[in-house]
Amino acid sequence: MSISAQIPRNIKKASRSIAYAAWLDNPDAWLGLSTVLEARLEPQQRAALAYAALRSLSEEHAAAVCDAVLPDCTSAPIAPLFGHMDQAEHWTEWAESEALDAYCLASFNAMAGSRQAAFLDFVSRRAAA
């Protein structure tokens, strides 16, 4: 008797879906995988899978994934998943106003003089509109 014959059908379908997502390797495939896993696996199985996947990553990458999934667990912007502006806009949706002010001022102060001038020109034109 083979072990494969003993694996429940829902688990086989879930594992096949993981393989499809890895093979396609695009955002839609990975995001769709969440739906399949939720339908096919029990919560403790999904938690164990998430734990194993996070353990396979460096601490930096695991933290970035956790922050992307649970953004309220961090107080600062994280490394961009799709782009810096996309990540910054996402972060501003839940950041506290003091954090927004602090990061805005710190970012402005870190800019080169020419970038500061361009930023002020941009903001001035938006305020005038």
Backbone as JSON, one array per atom type, in Angstrom:
{
  "sequence": "MSISAQIPRNIKKASRSIAYAAWLDNPDAWLGLSTVLEARLEPQQRAALAYAALRSLSEEHAAAVCDAVLPDCTSAPIAPLFGHMDQAEHWTEWAESEALDAYCLASFNAMAGSRQAAFLDFVSRRAAA",
  "N": [[0.85, -1.18, 0.0], [0.63, 2.18, -0.9], [1.92, 5.27, 0.38], [0.93, 7.55, -0.76], [-1.65, 6.84, -1.47], [-2.91, 7.03, 0.92], [-3.07, 9.67, 1.59], [-5.32, 12.27, 2.17], [-7.75, 13.54, -0.17], [-8.22, 16.34, -0.2], [-5.84, 17.39, 0.81], [-4.02, 16.57, -1.11], [-4.95, 18.11, -3.26], [-4.47, 20.67, -2.28], [-1.66, 20.64, -2.08], [-0.99, 20.34, -4.75], [-1.93, 22.75, -5.72], [-0.15, 24.53, -4.51], [2.13, 23.84, -5.91], [1.35, 24.67, -8.5], [1.13, 27.45, -8.12], [3.79, 28.07, -7.48], [5.01, 27.33, -9.84], [3.78, 29.04, -11.76], [4.36, 31.49, -10.57], [3.55, 34.26, -10.14], [1.94, 37.32, -9.01], [-0.93, 37.02, -9.02], [-1.3, 34.23, -9.02], [-0.11, 33.5, -6.57], [-1.67, 35.0, -4.76], [-4.17, 33.89, -5.25], [-3.75, 31.37, -4.27], [-4.11, 31.52, -1.52], [-6.9, 31.45, -1.21], [-7.49, 28.88, -2.11], [-6.05, 27.32, -0.25], [-7.39, 28.01, 2.09], [-9.86, 26.84, 1.6], [-9.2, 24.14, 1.38], [-7.56, 23.25, 3.51], [-7.28, 22.79, 7.08], [-7.37, 25.28, 9.71], [-5.15, 24.93, 11.53], [-3.41, 23.46, 9.96], [-2.86, 25.27, 7.89], [-1.61, 27.25, 9.42], [0.65, 25.85, 10.3], [1.9, 25.41, 7.86], [2.42, 28.07, 7.09], [4.17, 28.76, 9.15], [6.32, 27.0, 8.64], [7.09, 27.95, 6.11], [7.86, 30.6, 6.73], [9.99, 30.05, 8.43], [11.82, 29.16, 6.6], [12.86, 31.39, 5.47], [15.12, 34.23, 5.48], [15.71, 36.21, 8.42], [15.17, 38.89, 7.92], [13.61, 38.8, 5.52], [11.46, 37.24, 6.43], [10.38, 38.94, 8.38], [9.56, 41.05, 6.73], [7.53, 39.8, 5.27], [5.73, 39.16, 7.33], [5.11, 41.76, 8.19], [3.85, 42.69, 5.88], [1.57, 41.12, 5.81], [0.42, 41.57, 8.3], [0.08, 44.54, 8.85], [-0.39, 46.33, 10.97], [1.25, 45.59, 12.98], [3.66, 46.78, 12.89], [5.57, 49.8, 13.11], [6.69, 51.33, 11.19], [7.42, 52.11, 7.72], [7.85, 49.34, 5.44], [10.09, 47.24, 3.5], [9.53, 47.58, 0.02], [6.97, 45.77, -1.7], [5.86, 45.86, -4.26], [6.62, 48.38, -5.17], [8.24, 51.45, -4.17], [6.54, 53.74, -3.86], [4.01, 52.57, -3.9], [4.14, 50.99, -1.57], [4.57, 53.0, 0.33], [2.19, 54.5, 0.13], [0.37, 52.55, 0.95], [1.23, 52.17, 3.61], [0.64, 54.67, 4.72], [-2.08, 54.56, 5.04], [-2.69, 53.37, 7.47], [-0.98, 54.4, 9.35], [-0.15, 56.32, 12.27], [-0.86, 59.8, 12.88], [1.29, 61.25, 14.03], [3.45, 59.64, 13.36], [3.35, 59.83, 10.57], [3.98, 62.57, 10.24], [6.57, 62.63, 11.39], [8.07, 60.82, 9.74], [7.75, 62.1, 7.29], [9.09, 64.58, 7.7], [11.67, 63.64, 8.4], [12.33, 62.28, 6.04], [12.29, 64.39, 4.2], [14.4, 65.97, 5.25], [16.51, 64.26, 4.75], [16.83, 64.35, 2.06], [18.67, 65.41, -0.88], [19.64, 68.81, -1.58], [18.65, 69.71, -4.09], [16.6, 67.91, -4.55], [14.95, 68.51, -2.39], [14.14, 71.09, -3.13], [12.72, 70.51, -5.5], [10.7, 68.93, -4.42], [9.4, 70.8, -2.72], [8.5, 72.59, -4.68], [6.7, 70.92, -6.06], [4.8, 70.39, -4.02], [3.9, 72.98, -3.51], [2.67, 73.65, -5.96], [0.58, 71.77, -5.93], [-0.85, 72.65, -3.71], [-1.72, 75.09, -4.6], [-3.5, 74.42, -6.55]],
  "CA": [[0.0, 0.0, 0.0], [1.46, 3.37, -1.01], [1.58, 6.39, 1.26], [0.13, 8.47, -1.57], [-3.05, 6.4, -1.43], [-3.43, 7.35, 2.24], [-3.2, 11.12, 1.74], [-6.66, 12.72, 1.81], [-7.86, 14.25, -1.43], [-8.11, 17.79, 0.0], [-4.42, 17.71, 1.0], [-3.39, 16.43, -2.43], [-5.32, 19.27, -4.07], [-3.76, 21.83, -1.73], [-0.24, 20.56, -2.45], [-0.92, 20.59, -6.19], [-2.13, 24.2, -5.9], [1.12, 25.15, -4.15], [3.02, 23.61, -7.05], [0.93, 25.52, -9.6], [1.49, 28.83, -7.79], [5.25, 28.18, -7.59], [5.35, 27.23, -11.26], [3.35, 30.27, -12.42], [5.18, 32.49, -9.89], [3.13, 35.65, -10.35], [1.11, 37.74, -7.87], [-2.27, 36.45, -9.06], [-1.24, 32.82, -8.62], [0.16, 33.42, -5.13], [-2.84, 35.5, -4.02], [-5.24, 32.89, -5.4], [-3.42, 30.21, -3.44], [-4.71, 31.71, -0.19], [-8.28, 30.99, -1.29], [-7.47, 27.41, -2.22], [-5.61, 26.76, 1.04], [-8.47, 28.18, 3.07], [-10.92, 25.88, 1.28], [-8.73, 22.75, 1.42], [-6.83, 22.87, 4.72], [-7.75, 23.27, 8.37], [-6.57, 26.41, 10.18], [-3.86, 24.52, 12.11], [-2.55, 23.04, 8.85], [-2.39, 26.5, 7.24], [-0.67, 27.89, 10.34], [1.9, 25.08, 10.26], [2.51, 25.7, 6.56], [2.95, 29.43, 7.17], [5.32, 28.7, 10.05], [7.43, 26.35, 7.93], [7.54, 28.86, 5.05], [8.58, 31.7, 7.36], [11.27, 29.52, 8.94], [12.73, 28.94, 5.47], [13.33, 32.69, 5.02], [16.02, 34.97, 6.37], [14.94, 36.99, 9.4], [14.73, 40.12, 7.25], [12.5, 38.49, 4.62], [10.32, 36.78, 7.23], [9.8, 40.13, 8.99], [8.87, 41.78, 5.67], [6.3, 39.07, 4.97], [4.83, 39.37, 8.48], [4.64, 43.14, 8.15], [2.93, 42.84, 4.75], [0.32, 40.45, 6.14], [-0.12, 42.19, 9.51], [0.74, 45.85, 8.86], [-0.55, 47.04, 12.23], [2.25, 45.1, 13.92], [4.89, 47.53, 12.7], [5.33, 51.24, 13.2], [7.44, 52.02, 10.15], [7.28, 51.49, 6.4], [8.69, 48.17, 5.21], [10.62, 47.12, 2.16], [8.42, 47.54, -0.93], [6.65, 44.53, -2.38], [5.7, 46.19, -5.67], [7.34, 49.62, -5.45], [8.33, 52.32, -3.0], [5.35, 54.58, -3.73], [2.91, 51.67, -3.54], [4.3, 50.63, -0.17], [4.39, 54.21, 1.14], [0.76, 54.81, 0.15], [-0.27, 51.54, 1.8], [1.6, 52.43, 5.0], [-0.04, 55.87, 5.21], [-3.48, 54.26, 5.33], [-2.88, 52.94, 8.85], [0.0, 55.03, 10.23], [-0.62, 57.39, 13.13], [-0.49, 61.11, 12.32], [2.63, 61.63, 14.5], [4.41, 58.88, 12.55], [3.35, 60.45, 9.24], [4.74, 63.82, 10.33], [7.98, 62.33, 11.67], [8.71, 60.25, 8.56], [7.78, 63.13, 6.25], [10.16, 65.52, 8.0], [12.95, 62.94, 8.31], [12.58, 62.02, 4.62], [12.64, 65.67, 3.58], [15.72, 66.36, 5.71], [17.5, 63.35, 4.17], [16.94, 64.61, 0.61], [19.63, 66.38, -1.38], [19.04, 70.14, -1.73], [17.89, 69.81, -5.34], [15.37, 67.12, -4.37], [14.1, 69.29, -1.49], [13.55, 72.17, -3.93], [11.73, 69.91, -6.4], [9.58, 68.51, -3.56], [8.67, 72.01, -2.31], [7.81, 73.08, -5.88], [5.57, 70.01, -6.28], [3.8, 70.61, -2.97], [3.35, 74.33, -3.72], [1.76, 73.57, -7.11], [-0.62, 71.04, -5.51], [-1.61, 73.5, -2.79], [-2.32, 76.17, -5.39], [-4.54, 73.86, -7.45]],
  "C": [[0.9, 1.25, 0.0], [0.99, 4.45, -0.03], [0.67, 7.36, 0.52], [-1.36, 8.12, -1.52], [-3.71, 6.78, -0.11], [-3.65, 8.85, 2.45], [-4.6, 11.55, 1.3], [-6.65, 13.6, 0.57], [-7.68, 15.76, -1.28], [-6.65, 18.22, 0.16], [-3.68, 17.58, -0.33], [-3.71, 17.64, -3.3], [-4.61, 20.53, -3.58], [-2.3, 21.81, -2.16], [-0.06, 20.81, -3.95], [-1.07, 22.09, -6.48], [-0.87, 24.98, -5.53], [2.1, 25.02, -5.32], [2.65, 24.5, -8.23], [1.34, 26.98, -9.34], [3.0, 29.04, -7.93], [5.67, 28.15, -9.06], [4.98, 28.51, -12.0], [4.12, 31.48, -11.88], [4.83, 33.92, -10.28], [2.16, 36.03, -9.22], [-0.29, 37.13, -7.86], [-2.29, 35.0, -8.6], [-1.02, 32.7, -7.12], [-1.03, 33.91, -4.31], [-4.0, 34.52, -4.1], [-5.0, 31.66, -4.54], [-4.04, 30.32, -2.05], [-6.15, 31.18, -0.16], [-8.36, 29.48, -1.32], [-7.09, 26.79, -0.88], [-6.69, 26.88, 2.1], [-9.59, 27.16, 2.85], [-10.49, 24.44, 1.54], [-8.1, 22.31, 2.74], [-7.47, 23.46, 5.97], [-6.86, 24.43, 8.83], [-5.21, 26.01, 10.75], [-2.9, 24.03, 11.03], [-1.99, 24.26, 8.11], [-1.38, 27.23, 8.11], [0.68, 27.17, 10.31], [2.63, 25.32, 8.94], [3.13, 27.09, 6.55], [4.2, 29.46, 8.03], [6.54, 28.11, 9.34], [7.98, 27.26, 6.83], [8.34, 30.02, 5.64], [9.94, 31.25, 7.89], [12.28, 29.31, 7.83], [13.35, 30.25, 4.97], [14.37, 33.27, 5.97], [15.13, 35.77, 7.32], [14.38, 38.25, 8.76], [13.53, 39.86, 6.33], [11.27, 38.02, 5.38], [9.62, 37.98, 7.87], [9.03, 40.94, 7.95], [7.55, 41.12, 5.31], [5.29, 39.3, 6.09], [4.26, 40.77, 8.47], [3.65, 43.37, 7.01], [1.57, 42.24, 5.07], [-0.37, 41.12, 7.32], [0.49, 43.58, 9.67], [0.61, 46.6, 10.18], [0.47, 46.6, 13.27], [3.59, 45.82, 13.77], [4.58, 49.01, 12.77], [6.05, 52.02, 12.12], [7.19, 51.36, 8.81], [8.25, 50.31, 6.25], [9.22, 48.18, 3.8], [9.46, 46.94, 1.18], [8.23, 46.17, -1.55], [6.54, 44.8, -3.88], [6.48, 47.44, -6.07], [7.32, 50.51, -4.23], [7.07, 53.15, -2.79], [4.15, 53.75, -3.32], [2.97, 51.33, -2.06], [4.06, 51.84, 0.73], [2.91, 54.57, 1.24], [0.0, 53.82, 1.03], [-0.01, 51.84, 3.26], [0.84, 53.63, 5.55], [-1.5, 55.63, 5.56], [-3.71, 53.88, 6.79], [-1.94, 53.61, 9.84], [-0.65, 56.13, 11.06], [-0.12, 58.72, 12.59], [0.9, 61.56, 12.78], [3.71, 60.91, 13.68], [4.49, 59.46, 11.14], [4.2, 61.72, 9.24], [6.23, 63.54, 10.51], [8.69, 61.78, 10.43], [8.77, 61.26, 7.41], [8.95, 64.08, 6.48], [11.54, 64.85, 7.87], [13.32, 62.65, 6.85], [13.0, 63.31, 3.92], [14.06, 66.08, 3.97], [16.83, 65.5, 5.1], [17.72, 63.59, 2.68], [18.09, 65.57, 0.32], [18.91, 67.7, -1.6], [18.18, 70.27, -2.98], [16.57, 69.04, -5.25], [14.41, 67.84, -3.43], [13.4, 70.4, -2.26], [12.46, 71.64, -4.86], [10.49, 69.48, -5.61], [8.74, 69.72, -3.16], [7.91, 72.61, -3.48], [6.57, 72.24, -6.15], [4.45, 70.28, -5.28], [3.12, 71.97, -3.15], [2.35, 74.34, -4.87], [0.48, 72.83, -6.74], [-1.49, 71.87, -4.61], [-2.34, 74.62, -3.53], [-3.49, 75.67, -6.25], [-5.88, 73.72, -6.77]]
}
